[in-house]
């Protein structure tokens, strides 16, 4: 089923410029929507990697703090 979408002249010109030989506006718009979805998915992946990197850095920092002299010793000292 076809639908009509009204766009401003500048938007029409930009869509027209994006069309390749034999393509319709429908093709151009579908490609743009697919690309937009891919960008959002990529952003989600990158945000996840950044959160993981932050978490990992925090774990390393905590581990280094636990190993500082004078803090906690991994083995208790026993006098004989």
C-alpha angles and dihedrals in degrees: 000000000000124000130191120235120190117213134177118263094253091052090049091051092050092049090047090052090052094053118103124208110295094012126123129212086257090062092049093048093046090051090050092050092048090049091049091053090049091051091051091049091049091050089052091052093047092048089051091051091048092050090048091049090051091048092048092049089050091051091050091048091051090048092052091049090053091055097052115121113256094026114087122331115221090220121040115236112241121196117215 
